[in-house]
Amino acid sequence: MADFVPGFEASATTGMGAPAGTPVDIINKLNSEINAGVSDPKIRARFAELGATPLVGSPSDYAKFIDGETDKWGKVVRDANIKPE
């Protein structure tokens, strides 16, 4: 991507989400369990074998990431004048 849009890099990410309106206590429990799972050395080793780097964080961390990605790729679309077909 940097060949076409200087300063940009692209990578694949995977995250977990829940439907809007899911109670905060449920979101926090899911977040805690997912973070515990991806922090386990055996699971981290398996991710590494697959070429992935698992990250732990809070729901607000992930929301900030998604907002940043939306802004970044929105700029790419606007700068390239990409239009829906």
MIDOSE-1310 file (N, C-alpha, C; in nm, 2 decimals, decimal comma, always signed):
residues 85
madf	+0,08/-0,12/+0,00/+0,00/+0,00/+0,00/+0,09/+0,13/+0,00; +0,20/+0,12/+0,07/+0,29/+0,24/+0,08/+0,34/+0,28/-0,06; +0,34/+0,19/-0,16/+0,38/+0,22/-0,29/+0,29/+0,32/-0,35; +0,16/+0,31/-0,31/+0,06/+0,40/-0,37/+0,02/+0,52/-0,28
vpgf	+0,02/+0,49/-0,15/-0,02/+0,60/-0,06/+0,10/+0,61/+0,05; +0,19/+0,70/+0,03/+0,30/+0,71/+0,12/+0,26/+0,72/+0,27; +0,33/+0,64/+0,35/+0,30/+0,65/+0,49/+0,19/+0,55/+0,54; +0,13/+0,48/+0,45/+0,03/+0,38/+0,49/+0,08/+0,24/+0,49
easa	+0,04/+0,16/+0,58/+0,07/+0,02/+0,57/-0,06/-0,06/+0,60; -0,06/-0,18/+0,54/-0,18/-0,26/+0,55/-0,15/-0,39/+0,62; -0,24/-0,44/+0,71/-0,22/-0,57/+0,77/-0,36/-0,62/+0,80; -0,36/-0,75/+0,82/-0,49/-0,82/+0,86/-0,50/-0,82/+1,01
ttgm	-0,63/-0,80/+1,05/-0,66/-0,81/+1,19/-0,79/-0,88/+1,21; -0,80/-0,94/+1,33/-0,92/-1,01/+1,37/-0,95/-0,97/+1,51; -1,08/-0,94/+1,53/-1,12/-0,90/+1,67/-1,26/-0,96/+1,70; -1,29/-0,94/+1,82/-1,42/-0,99/+1,87/-1,52/-0,87/+1,89
gapa	-1,64/-0,89/+1,86/-1,74/-0,79/+1,88/-1,87/-0,85/+1,94; -1,95/-0,76/+1,98/-2,08/-0,81/+2,04/-2,19/-0,71/+1,98; -2,31/-0,76/+1,98/-2,42/-0,67/+1,93/-2,43/-0,54/+2,02; -2,48/-0,44/+1,95/-2,50/-0,31/+2,02/-2,61/-0,34/+2,13
gtpv	-2,59/-0,28/+2,24/-2,68/-0,30/+2,36/-2,65/-0,42/+2,45; -2,54/-0,49/+2,41/-2,50/-0,60/+2,50/-2,46/-0,54/+2,64; -2,51/-0,59/+2,75/-2,48/-0,54/+2,88/-2,33/-0,53/+2,91; -2,29/-0,42/+2,97/-2,15/-0,39/+3,00/-2,08/-0,50/+3,08
diin	-2,16/-0,56/+3,17/-2,10/-0,67/+3,25/-2,07/-0,79/+3,16; -2,15/-0,82/+3,07/-2,12/-0,93/+2,97/-2,00/-0,89/+2,89; -1,99/-0,77/+2,84/-1,88/-0,73/+2,76/-1,75/-0,74/+2,84; -1,75/-0,70/+2,96/-1,63/-0,70/+3,05/-1,59/-0,85/+3,08
klns	-1,69/-0,93/+3,10/-1,66/-1,08/+3,12/-1,59/-1,14/+3,00; -1,65/-1,12/+2,88/-1,60/-1,17/+2,76/-1,46/-1,12/+2,74; -1,44/-0,99/+2,76/-1,30/-0,93/+2,74/-1,20/-0,99/+2,83; -1,24/-1,01/+2,96/-1,15/-1,07/+3,06/-1,11/-1,21/+3,02
eina	-1,21/-1,29/+2,97/-1,18/-1,43/+2,94/-1,10/-1,44/+2,81; -1,13/-1,35/+2,71/-1,05/-1,35/+2,59/-0,91/-1,31/+2,61; -0,89/-1,21/+2,69/-0,75/-1,16/+2,73/-0,68/-1,27/+2,80; -0,74/-1,34/+2,89/-0,68/-1,45/+2,96/-0,64/-1,56/+2,86
gvsd	-0,73/-1,59/+2,77/-0,69/-1,70/+2,67/-0,57/-1,66/+2,59; -0,57/-1,54/+2,53/-0,46/-1,51/+2,44/-0,34/-1,47/+2,52; -0,34/-1,46/+2,65/-0,22/-1,44/+2,73/-0,16/-1,58/+2,77; -0,23/-1,68/+2,75/-0,18/-1,82/+2,78/-0,06/-1,85/+2,69
pkir	+0,06/-1,89/+2,75/+0,18/-1,92/+2,67/+0,15/-2,02/+2,56; +0,07/-2,12/+2,58/+0,05/-2,22/+2,48/-0,03/-2,16/+2,36; -0,12/-2,08/+2,39/-0,20/-2,02/+2,29/-0,12/-1,91/+2,21; -0,04/-1,84/+2,29/+0,05/-1,74/+2,22/+0,15/-1,81/+2,13
arfa	+0,20/-1,93/+2,17/+0,29/-2,00/+2,09/+0,22/-2,05/+1,96; +0,10/-2,09/+1,97/+0,03/-2,14/+1,85/+0,00/-2,02/+1,75; -0,04/-1,90/+1,81/-0,05/-1,79/+1,73/+0,08/-1,75/+1,65; +0,19/-1,76/+1,73/+0,32/-1,73/+1,67/+0,35/-1,83/+1,55
elga	+0,32/-1,96/+1,57/+0,33/-2,06/+1,46/+0,26/-2,02/+1,34; +0,14/-1,95/+1,36/+0,06/-1,91/+1,25/+0,09/-1,77/+1,19; +0,20/-1,71/+1,25/+0,24/-1,58/+1,21/+0,16/-1,47/+1,26; +0,09/-1,49/+1,37/+0,00/-1,39/+1,43/+0,06/-1,34/+1,56
tplv	+0,02/-1,22/+1,60/+0,06/-1,16/+1,72/-0,06/-1,12/+1,80; -0,11/-1,20/+1,90/-0,23/-1,16/+1,97/-0,20/-1,05/+2,06; -0,30/-0,96/+2,07/-0,29/-0,84/+2,16/-0,41/-0,85/+2,25; -0,38/-0,80/+2,37/-0,49/-0,79/+2,47/-0,52/-0,64/+2,49
gsps	-0,64/-0,61/+2,54/-0,68/-0,48/+2,56/-0,82/-0,47/+2,61; -0,87/-0,35/+2,62/-1,00/-0,32/+2,67/-1,10/-0,30/+2,55; -1,23/-0,31/+2,58/-1,32/-0,27/+2,47/-1,30/-0,13/+2,42; -1,26/-0,04/+2,50/-1,24/+0,10/+2,45/-1,11/+0,10/+2,37
dyak	-1,01/+0,02/+2,40/-0,89/+0,01/+2,31/-0,93/-0,03/+2,17; -1,01/-0,13/+2,17/-1,05/-0,19/+2,04/-1,14/-0,09/+1,96; -1,23/-0,02/+2,03/-1,31/+0,09/+1,96/-1,22/+0,20/+1,91; -1,12/+0,24/+1,98/-1,02/+0,34/+1,93/-0,95/+0,28/+1,81
fidg	-0,91/+0,16/+1,81/-0,84/+0,10/+1,69/-0,94/+0,10/+1,57; -1,06/+0,06/+1,59/-1,15/+0,05/+1,48/-1,18/+0,19/+1,42; -1,19/+0,29/+1,51/-1,21/+0,43/+1,47/-1,09/+0,48/+1,39; -0,97/+0,45/+1,43/-0,85/+0,48/+1,36/-0,84/+0,42/+1,22
etdk	-0,87/+0,29/+1,22/-0,87/+0,22/+1,09/-0,98/+0,28/+0,99; -1,09/+0,31/+1,05/-1,20/+0,37/+0,96/-1,15/+0,50/+0,91; -1,09/+0,59/+0,99/-1,04/+0,71/+0,94/-0,93/+0,69/+0,84; -0,83/+0,60/+0,87/-0,72/+0,58/+0,78/-0,77/+0,53/+0,64
wgkv	-0,85/+0,43/+0,64/-0,90/+0,38/+0,51/-1,00/+0,47/+0,44; -1,07/+0,55/+0,52/-1,16/+0,65/+0,46/-1,08/+0,75/+0,38; -0,96/+0,79/+0,43/-0,87/+0,88/+0,37/-0,82/+0,82/+0,24; -0,78/+0,69/+0,24/-0,73/+0,62/+0,12/-0,84/+0,63/+0,01
vrda	-0,96/+0,59/+0,05/-1,07/+0,59/-0,05/-1,10/+0,73/-0,10; -1,10/+0,83/-0,02/-1,12/+0,97/-0,07/-1,00/+1,01/-0,15; -0,88/+0,99/-0,11/-0,76/+1,04/-0,19/-0,76/+0,97/-0,32; -0,80/+0,84/-0,33/-0,79/+0,77/-0,46/-0,92/+0,79/-0,54
nikp	-1,01/+0,87/-0,48/-1,14/+0,90/-0,55/-1,21/+0,77/-0,59; -1,22/+0,68/-0,50/-1,28/+0,55/-0,52/-1,43/+0,57/-0,50; -1,51/+0,52/-0,59/-1,66/+0,54/-0,58/-1,72/+0,40/-0,59; -1,84/+0,38/-0,52/-1,90/+0,25/-0,53/-1,96/+0,23/-0,67
e	-1,96/+0,10/-0,70/-2,01/+0,07/-0,84/-2,15/+0,01/-0,83
